[in-house]
Amino acid sequence: MKNFLFICPIILFFSCEFFSYTENEKFSLPYSSEWSVKTSHQPDSEIFVLGENFYSEVNKNEATALLAYSHSDKKIYGAIYPYGNDLTYSDGFAAEVLFSISAAAVDSDSCKNEYLSKFNWQKFMEECHAFEENVWKLDKERIMKKISSGNFKKSDLKLLE
């Protein structure tokens, strides 16, 4: 009986860690600088980074947008976890779309996260890469509406006029 009472707290302590819904992940920025980083996991807070690497808490098995703004560069760099841990300019647009949809969603968190995690963000990022530097000229509002309604198609990737 003494062994059982000793082992129970240990099992409870370790089981909490095994069933955690979040994890701390390492992310990389393109160059060493002063950065402001926002995540869709905690959209109201900002991480200040000095250097090229940082850690951020993300939900397991959930698409999370990370956006980075350099204090010396006007470009937006981004990544969508778990599809990448390196924030790049070419993934910045896709990450901003996810971040914006996530921030604007009025559904409950569980419904919103479930829907956004089912969308094929990896394929979306690949399609955005085809536009290279013009990716930021895509009609973001149209894309967000189509993704949010569940009617997004590749043909919805249209440049603003």
Z-matrix of the N, CA and C atoms (Angstrom, degrees):
N
C 1 1.444
C 2 1.530 1 111.11
N 3 1.349 2 117.04 1 -37.31
C 4 1.460 3 120.36 2 179.63
C 5 1.529 4 110.48 3 -63.03
N 6 1.334 5 116.26 4 -40.29
C 7 1.467 6 119.70 5 179.43
C 8 1.521 7 111.11 6 -63.00
N 9 1.319 8 116.40 7 -40.01
C 10 1.454 9 120.81 8 179.80
C 11 1.529 10 110.93 9 -62.44
N 12 1.321 11 117.24 10 -44.65
C 13 1.461 12 121.63 11 179.76
C 14 1.525 13 111.34 12 -66.47
N 15 1.300 14 117.22 13 -29.53
C 16 1.461 15 121.27 14 177.92
C 17 1.533 16 111.10 15 -75.62
N 18 1.324 17 117.08 16 -39.84
C 19 1.463 18 122.16 17 -174.95
C 20 1.531 19 112.07 18 -76.68
N 21 1.327 20 118.89 19 -33.30
C 22 1.482 21 121.74 20 -177.56
C 23 1.523 22 112.99 21 -54.87
N 24 1.333 23 120.39 22 -50.31
C 25 1.472 24 119.17 23 179.47
C 26 1.532 25 112.50 24 -62.49
N 27 1.308 26 116.80 25 -35.02
C 28 1.467 27 120.21 26 179.05
C 29 1.528 28 110.10 27 -66.03
N 30 1.308 29 117.25 28 -44.32
C 31 1.465 30 121.50 29 178.85
C 32 1.527 31 110.13 30 -62.63
N 33 1.317 32 117.70 31 -44.64
C 34 1.463 33 121.05 32 178.61
C 35 1.523 34 111.76 33 -61.86
N 36 1.327 35 116.63 34 -41.16
C 37 1.457 36 121.07 35 -179.99
C 38 1.528 37 111.13 36 -60.97
N 39 1.324 38 116.99 37 -48.70
C 40 1.454 39 120.40 38 -177.45
C 41 1.523 40 112.59 39 -75.50
N 42 1.314 41 118.93 40 -30.20
C 43 1.463 42 120.20 41 -179.20
C 44 1.514 43 111.29 42 -67.47
N 45 1.314 44 118.09 43 -31.16
C 46 1.467 45 120.27 44 177.60
C 47 1.519 46 110.23 45 -61.99
N 48 1.298 47 117.70 46 -38.85
C 49 1.463 48 122.06 47 179.23
C 50 1.523 49 111.56 48 -69.86
N 51 1.322 50 117.73 49 -37.52
C 52 1.457 51 121.15 50 -178.43
C 53 1.524 52 111.92 51 -69.94
N 54 1.312 53 117.59 52 -29.10
C 55 1.456 54 121.23 53 -176.53
C 56 1.522 55 112.82 54 -104.70
N 57 1.288 56 117.11 55 21.40
C 58 1.447 57 121.53 56 178.12
C 59 1.533 58 110.01 57 -67.84
N 60 1.312 59 116.20 58 142.40
C 61 1.462 60 121.20 59 178.89
C 62 1.524 61 112.21 60 -90.92
N 63 1.314 62 116.81 61 -5.53
C 64 1.460 63 120.53 62 -179.85
C 65 1.518 64 110.12 63 -123.75
N 66 1.313 65 114.32 64 162.92
C 67 1.460 66 120.63 65 175.17
C 68 1.514 67 108.54 66 -146.67
N 69 1.308 68 116.40 67 155.41
C 70 1.448 69 122.64 68 179.46
C 71 1.523 70 107.52 69 -99.09
N 72 1.330 71 117.18 70 116.35
C 73 1.464 72 122.01 71 -175.82
C 74 1.523 73 111.20 72 -113.78
N 75 1.320 74 115.19 73 150.32
C 76 1.459 75 121.35 74 176.70
C 77 1.526 76 109.20 75 -92.37
N 78 1.333 77 116.62 76 133.83
C 79 1.454 78 122.86 77 178.70
C 80 1.524 79 109.30 78 -125.73
N 81 1.341 80 115.03 79 153.83
C 82 1.459 81 120.74 80 -177.89
C 83 1.524 82 110.55 81 -121.78
N 84 1.316 83 114.43 82 141.81
C 85 1.467 84 122.55 83 176.30
C 86 1.524 85 108.82 84 -105.21
N 87 1.334 86 118.32 85 158.47
C 88 1.470 87 120.31 86 -172.13
C 89 1.529 88 115.64 87 -67.65
N 90 1.315 89 118.30 88 -25.93
C 91 1.459 90 120.24 89 179.19
C 92 1.523 91 108.82 90 -157.62
N 93 1.304 92 115.85 91 164.02
C 94 1.457 93 121.48 92 -178.64
C 95 1.522 94 109.83 93 -76.42
N 96 1.317 95 115.95 94 123.68
C 97 1.450 96 122.15 95 -178.96
C 98 1.521 97 108.72 96 -166.37
N 99 1.331 98 116.44 97 -173.68
C 100 1.453 99 121.80 98 170.72
C 101 1.523 100 106.98 99 -93.83
N 102 1.323 101 116.66 100 125.39
C 103 1.463 102 121.76 101 -175.91
C 104 1.516 103 111.11 102 -125.13
N 105 1.321 104 114.74 103 148.85
C 106 1.459 105 122.46 104 167.27
C 107 1.521 106 105.59 105 -112.24
N 108 1.319 107 116.95 106 124.70
C 109 1.466 108 121.83 107 -176.08
C 110 1.521 109 109.19 108 -120.93
N 111 1.342 110 114.89 109 133.92
C 112 1.466 111 121.31 110 175.31
C 113 1.525 112 107.83 111 -122.98
N 114 1.337 113 115.52 112 148.42
C 115 1.459 114 120.28 113 177.36
C 116 1.522 115 109.80 114 -126.96
N 117 1.325 116 115.82 115 152.17
C 118 1.464 117 119.25 116 176.04
C 119 1.520 118 110.55 117 -73.30
N 120 1.329 119 117.36 118 -14.41
C 121 1.468 120 121.82 119 176.03
C 122 1.526 121 110.07 120 -68.88
N 123 1.331 122 116.98 121 -38.32
C 124 1.461 123 123.21 122 177.41
C 125 1.527 124 108.22 123 -137.05
N 126 1.349 125 116.99 124 74.17
C 127 1.468 126 120.54 125 -171.64
C 128 1.523 127 115.20 126 -65.25
N 129 1.327 128 118.20 127 -20.97
C 130 1.459 129 120.24 128 -177.46
C 131 1.521 130 113.55 129 -89.32
N 132 1.330 131 117.02 130 -3.05
C 133 1.458 132 119.02 131 179.39
C 134 1.520 133 109.73 132 -117.44
N 135 1.307 134 114.38 133 157.56
C 136 1.457 135 121.02 134 -177.70
C 137 1.523 136 108.81 135 -127.30
N 138 1.326 137 115.70 136 140.67
C 139 1.458 138 121.68 137 177.28
C 140 1.526 139 106.81 138 -104.41
N 141 1.314 140 117.08 139 131.50
C 142 1.463 141 120.18 140 175.74
C 143 1.518 142 107.69 141 -102.00
N 144 1.324 143 115.22 142 125.96
C 145 1.463 144 121.71 143 -174.86
C 146 1.518 145 108.89 144 -121.85
N 147 1.301 146 115.82 145 135.03
C 148 1.452 147 121.85 146 173.12
C 149 1.521 148 105.97 147 -118.07
N 150 1.330 149 116.77 148 108.22
C 151 1.458 150 120.24 149 -177.58
C 152 1.516 151 111.31 150 128.17
N 153 1.332 152 115.54 151 -155.41
C 154 1.462 153 121.09 152 -175.84
C 155 1.512 154 114.25 153 -112.18
N 156 1.323 155 119.68 154 -14.82
C 157 1.462 156 121.94 155 -175.70
C 158 1.516 157 110.69 156 -128.52
N 159 1.329 158 115.35 157 149.42
C 160 1.455 159 120.67 158 176.27
C 161 1.526 160 108.66 159 -156.15
N 162 1.303 161 115.46 160 164.37
C 163 1.463 162 122.15 161 176.38
C 164 1.525 163 108.38 162 -113.43
N 165 1.322 164 114.95 163 143.93
C 166 1.455 165 120.05 164 177.58
C 167 1.519 166 109.57 165 -142.74
N 168 1.306 167 115.63 166 145.47
C 169 1.459 168 120.86 167 176.45
C 170 1.530 169 108.66 168 -80.88
N 171 1.330 170 115.95 169 131.90
C 172 1.464 171 122.30 170 178.08
C 173 1.521 172 108.24 171 -133.91
N 174 1.321 173 116.00 172 156.29
C 175 1.463 174 120.20 173 175.21
C 176 1.519 175 108.89 174 -78.22
N 177 1.331 176 115.58 175 139.30
C 178 1.460 177 120.01 176 176.76
C 179 1.524 178 109.24 177 -67.39
N 180 1.326 179 116.33 178 143.05
C 181 1.467 180 123.16 179 174.79
C 182 1.528 181 112.83 180 56.08
N 183 1.320 182 116.79 181 35.65
C 184 1.454 183 120.63 182 179.47
C 185 1.530 184 109.04 183 -138.96
N 186 1.312 185 116.11 184 133.86
C 187 1.458 186 119.91 185 177.29
C 188 1.527 187 108.90 186 -66.26
N 189 1.321 188 115.46 187 124.41
C 190 1.463 189 121.76 188 -179.14
C 191 1.518 190 108.98 189 -127.43
N 192 1.330 191 116.11 190 125.92
C 193 1.461 192 121.40 191 177.82
C 194 1.518 193 109.66 192 -88.03
N 195 1.336 194 115.73 193 136.96
C 196 1.456 195 122.07 194 173.40
C 197 1.519 196 107.48 195 -123.21
N 198 1.322 197 117.27 196 129.16
C 199 1.460 198 123.20 197 179.66
C 200 1.514 199 108.80 198 -122.26
N 201 1.336 200 116.78 199 135.60
C 202 1.461 201 121.36 200 179.99
C 203 1.519 202 109.68 201 -127.09
N 204 1.322 203 114.07 202 134.40
C 205 1.455 204 122.24 203 178.07
C 206 1.516 205 107.29 204 -119.85
N 207 1.325 206 116.66 205 121.36
C 208 1.455 207 120.77 206 179.05
C 209 1.525 208 108.76 207 -83.78
N 210 1.308 209 115.77 208 146.62
C 211 1.455 210 120.09 209 177.90
C 212 1.525 211 111.04 210 -76.78
N 213 1.338 212 117.53 211 -11.56
C 214 1.463 213 120.55 212 -179.18
C 215 1.524 214 112.76 213 -113.27
N 216 1.325 215 117.97 214 -4.78
C 217 1.467 216 122.56 215 -174.72
C 218 1.525 217 107.89 216 -133.32
N 219 1.300 218 118.21 217 138.60
C 220 1.463 219 121.54 218 -177.80
C 221 1.525 220 112.94 219 -86.16
N 222 1.320 221 117.84 220 -3.24
C 223 1.459 222 121.10 221 -178.65
C 224 1.516 223 111.20 222 -78.82
N 225 1.335 224 115.21 223 155.04
C 226 1.460 225 121.56 224 175.56
C 227 1.525 226 107.67 225 -106.13
N 228 1.311 227 115.65 226 127.31
C 229 1.452 228 122.03 227 178.34
C 230 1.526 229 107.58 228 -107.86
N 231 1.324 230 116.34 229 149.65
C 232 1.449 231 117.59 230 -178.05
C 233 1.514 232 113.44 231 -157.55
N 234 1.324 233 113.60 232 171.65
C 235 1.463 234 122.44 233 175.64
C 236 1.524 235 107.07 234 -155.17
N 237 1.308 236 114.80 235 156.15
C 238 1.456 237 120.47 236 172.16
C 239 1.516 238 106.44 237 -119.01
N 240 1.332 239 114.46 238 112.37
C 241 1.449 240 120.93 239 177.71
C 242 1.524 241 107.41 240 -82.72
N 243 1.295 242 121.80 241 137.37
C 244 1.459 243 130.92 242 16.12
C 245 1.525 244 114.03 243 -96.47
N 246 1.321 245 118.54 244 16.51
C 247 1.469 246 121.21 245 -175.87
C 248 1.518 247 112.91 246 -86.97
N 249 1.311 248 117.38 247 -6.42
C 250 1.454 249 120.38 248 177.23
C 251 1.517 250 111.10 249 -175.60
N 252 1.317 251 115.32 250 147.69
C 253 1.458 252 121.35 251 178.00
C 254 1.526 253 111.79 252 -114.92
N 255 1.328 254 116.58 253 -1.14
C 256 1.462 255 121.42 254 177.39
C 257 1.518 256 108.84 255 -102.72
N 258 1.332 257 117.26 256 119.29
C 259 1.453 258 121.28 257 178.57
C 260 1.518 259 108.59 258 -79.36
N 261 1.330 260 116.44 259 124.03
C 262 1.462 261 121.99 260 -177.17
C 263 1.530 262 110.04 261 -129.17
N 264 1.317 263 114.55 262 160.60
C 265 1.466 264 119.86 263 176.59
C 266 1.524 265 109.98 264 -66.50
N 267 1.328 266 117.83 265 -38.25
C 268 1.467 267 121.07 266 -177.02
C 269 1.531 268 111.87 267 -68.71
N 270 1.323 269 119.18 268 -24.70
C 271 1.467 270 121.68 269 177.01
C 272 1.525 271 112.64 270 -96.61
N 273 1.321 272 116.24 271 -2.74
C 274 1.466 273 120.17 272 -178.31
C 275 1.512 274 113.32 273 -61.80
N 276 1.333 275 117.41 274 -40.70
C 277 1.472 276 120.35 275 -178.47
C 278 1.524 277 110.61 276 -64.59
N 279 1.319 278 117.52 277 -48.86
C 280 1.466 279 121.47 278 -179.41
C 281 1.528 280 110.20 279 -60.76
N 282 1.327 281 116.85 280 -41.42
C 283 1.463 282 120.47 281 178.95
C 284 1.528 283 110.87 282 -65.04
N 285 1.328 284 116.57 283 -37.82
C 286 1.465 285 119.62 284 178.91
C 287 1.532 286 111.18 285 -67.64
N 288 1.328 287 117.54 286 -35.97
C 289 1.464 288 120.85 287 176.63
C 290 1.533 289 109.59 288 -62.09
N 291 1.327 290 117.22 289 -49.73
C 292 1.466 291 120.59 290 179.25
C 293 1.522 292 110.65 291 -61.59
N 294 1.318 293 117.31 292 -44.40
C 295 1.460 294 121.38 293 -179.62
C 296 1.525 295 110.47 294 -59.66
N 297 1.322 296 117.23 295 -45.63
C 298 1.467 297 122.16 296 -178.26
C 299 1.523 298 111.93 297 -65.63
N 300 1.328 299 116.79 298 -43.25
C 301 1.466 300 120.06 299 178.31
C 302 1.523 301 109.81 300 -64.04
N 303 1.304 302 116.11 301 -44.41
C 304 1.460 303 121.20 302 -178.59
C 305 1.527 304 110.66 303 -62.44
N 306 1.322 305 117.03 304 -42.62
C 307 1.462 306 121.29 305 -178.81
C 308 1.532 307 111.91 306 -69.79
N 309 1.333 308 117.05 307 -30.68
C 310 1.469 309 121.08 308 -176.47
C 311 1.523 310 113.22 309 -89.71
N 312 1.316 311 117.90 310 -12.88
C 313 1.465 312 120.95 311 -175.32
C 314 1.521 313 110.36 312 -63.21
N 315 1.326 314 115.68 313 135.50
C 316 1.461 315 120.68 314 179.65
C 317 1.519 316 111.81 315 -104.35
N 318 1.328 317 117.52 316 -6.89
C 319 1.463 318 120.68 317 177.66
C 320 1.519 319 109.39 318 -68.14
N 321 1.302 320 115.01 319 168.01
C 322 1.464 321 118.68 320 175.61
C 323 1.523 322 108.65 321 -63.01
N 324 1.309 323 116.00 322 153.91
C 325 1.462 324 120.36 323 -177.42
C 326 1.518 325 112.55 324 -55.76
N 327 1.319 326 118.43 325 -41.57
C 328 1.461 327 119.89 326 -176.55
C 329 1.523 328 111.08 327 -66.91
N 330 1.334 329 118.42 328 -40.98
C 331 1.470 330 120.81 329 178.78
C 332 1.525 331 110.43 330 -67.20
N 333 1.322 332 116.55 331 -44.86
C 334 1.455 333 121.75 332 -179.05
C 335 1.520 334 110.46 333 -60.83
N 336 1.319 335 116.80 334 -48.86
C 337 1.458 336 120.94 335 -177.97
C 338 1.517 337 111.73 336 -65.44
N 339 1.306 338 117.34 337 -37.57
C 340 1.456 339 120.50 338 178.48
C 341 1.525 340 110.20 339 -63.98
N 342 1.330 341 117.59 340 -45.76
C 343 1.466 342 120.86 341 -179.64
C 344 1.532 343 111.13 342 -65.32
N 345 1.326 344 116.65 343 -49.17
C 346 1.460 345 119.85 344 -177.56
C 347 1.526 346 111.79 345 -64.48
N 348 1.319 347 117.75 346 -28.93
C 349 1.466 348 120.40 347 178.11
C 350 1.519 349 112.08 348 -75.10
N 351 1.319 350 117.67 349 -20.94
C 352 1.467 351 120.70 350 179.07
C 353 1.522 352 112.47 351 -83.35
N 354 1.322 353 117.06 352 -21.50
C 355 1.458 354 120.21 353 178.46
C 356 1.525 355 109.01 354 -67.28
N 357 1.340 356 116.86 355 143.28
C 358 1.462 357 120.90 356 -177.26
C 359 1.530 358 109.72 357 -83.45
N 360 1.331 359 116.30 358 81.03
C 361 1.465 360 121.83 359 -178.24
C 362 1.518 361 111.73 360 -67.14
N 363 1.310 362 117.09 361 -31.84
C 364 1.468 363 119.92 362 179.65
C 365 1.533 364 110.14 363 -63.81
N 366 1.308 365 117.35 364 -45.66
C 367 1.468 366 121.66 365 177.95
C 368 1.527 367 110.12 366 -65.23
N 369 1.334 368 117.03 367 -39.42
C 370 1.458 369 121.32 368 178.24
C 371 1.530 370 110.74 369 -60.08
N 372 1.339 371 116.83 370 -43.44
C 373 1.467 372 120.38 371 178.42
C 374 1.524 373 110.79 372 -63.18
N 375 1.327 374 117.15 373 -41.27
C 376 1.467 375 120.80 374 178.91
C 377 1.524 376 110.98 375 -61.68
N 378 1.318 377 117.09 376 -42.56
C 379 1.468 378 120.93 377 178.96
C 380 1.526 379 110.65 378 -65.58
N 381 1.305 380 117.33 379 -37.10
C 382 1.469 381 120.99 380 178.33
C 383 1.526 382 111.49 381 -66.29
N 384 1.340 383 117.11 382 -33.15
C 385 1.469 384 120.91 383 179.53
C 386 1.531 385 111.45 384 -60.53
N 387 1.321 386 117.30 385 -28.81
C 388 1.464 387 120.77 386 -179.08
C 389 1.529 388 111.92 387 -63.49
N 390 1.329 389 117.18 388 -22.27
C 391 1.466 390 120.73 389 -178.51
C 392 1.523 391 112.63 390 -88.17
N 393 1.325 392 116.81 391 -6.40
C 394 1.463 393 124.42 392 178.51
C 395 1.525 394 111.24 393 47.05
N 396 1.329 395 118.93 394 -125.13
C 397 1.470 396 122.59 395 -177.25
C 398 1.534 397 112.25 396 -66.38
N 399 1.336 398 117.47 397 -23.23
C 400 1.469 399 120.85 398 -179.09
C 401 1.524 400 113.41 399 -79.61
N 402 1.312 401 118.01 400 -0.68
C 403 1.458 402 121.01 401 -177.00
C 404 1.529 403 111.23 402 -56.29
N 405 1.312 404 117.76 403 -33.35
C 406 1.460 405 121.29 404 -179.42
C 407 1.521 406 112.54 405 -75.45
N 408 1.340 407 117.14 406 -5.45
C 409 1.463 408 121.20 407 176.95
C 410 1.523 409 111.81 408 -96.52
N 411 1.342 410 117.06 409 3.91
C 412 1.458 411 120.86 410 176.66
C 413 1.525 412 109.79 411 -70.45
N 414 1.319 413 116.05 412 152.78
C 415 1.459 414 122.51 413 -179.50
C 416 1.534 415 109.08 414 -76.19
N 417 1.310 416 115.48 415 89.00
C 418 1.470 417 121.98 416 -174.43
C 419 1.526 418 112.00 417 -62.17
N 420 1.323 419 117.60 418 -41.61
C 421 1.472 420 120.65 419 -178.06
C 422 1.530 421 110.88 420 -63.13
N 423 1.308 422 116.49 421 -43.18
C 424 1.473 423 120.89 422 178.91
C 425 1.534 424 110.14 423 -62.89
N 426 1.315 425 115.53 424 -45.11
C 427 1.462 426 121.11 425 -178.91
C 428 1.531 427 110.10 426 -61.85
N 429 1.321 428 116.44 427 -44.71
C 430 1.467 429 120.37 428 -179.88
C 431 1.531 430 111.21 429 -62.28
N 432 1.319 431 117.27 430 -42.20
C 433 1.470 432 120.99 431 179.48
C 434 1.530 433 110.62 432 -63.65
N 435 1.324 434 116.46 433 -43.02
C 436 1.469 435 120.37 434 -179.14
C 437 1.534 436 111.42 435 -66.37
N 438 1.327 437 116.95 436 -43.47
C 439 1.464 438 119.92 437 178.73
C 440 1.528 439 109.70 438 -64.47
N 441 1.326 440 116.96 439 -44.81
C 442 1.465 441 121.19 440 -178.48
C 443 1.519 442 112.86 441 -62.72
N 444 1.330 443 116.31 442 -33.68
C 445 1.465 444 119.50 443 -179.02
C 446 1.529 445 112.06 444 -85.18
N 447 1.338 446 116.88 445 -8.51
C 448 1.467 447 120.40 446 -179.50
C 449 1.516 448 112.79 447 81.93
N 450 1.339 449 117.60 448 16.07
C 451 1.471 450 122.22 449 -177.14
C 452 1.519 451 113.24 450 -114.57
N 453 1.320 452 118.38 451 20.81
C 454 1.462 453 120.27 452 -177.25
C 455 1.520 454 111.54 453 -70.49
N 456 1.337 455 114.74 454 136.63
C 457 1.469 456 122.40 455 173.25
C 458 1.525 457 107.74 456 -131.64
N 459 1.290 458 116.51 457 160.03
C 460 1.462 459 121.51 458 178.70
C 461 1.523 460 111.04 459 -56.33
N 462 1.327 461 117.63 460 -34.15
C 463 1.459 462 121.62 461 -178.56
C 464 1.540 463 112.14 462 -68.33
N 465 1.335 464 118.18 463 -10.55
C 466 1.462 465 121.09 464 177.05
C 467 1.526 466 111.94 465 -77.92
N 468 1.315 467 117.42 466 -8.54
C 469 1.463 468 121.08 467 176.64
C 470 1.517 469 108.04 468 -79.83
N 471 1.318 470 115.59 469 89.88
C 472 1.467 471 121.75 470 -178.06
C 473 1.516 472 109.58 471 -122.66
N 474 1.337 473 114.71 472 140.60
C 475 1.452 474 120.05 473 177.07
C 476 1.523 475 110.36 474 -73.84
N 477 1.321 476 116.04 475 146.80
C 478 1.466 477 120.45 476 174.47
C 479 1.519 478 109.10 477 -65.31
N 480 1.271 479 116.36 478 149.13
C 481 1.478 480 120.01 479 -178.43
C 482 1.499 481 111.32 480 -87.83
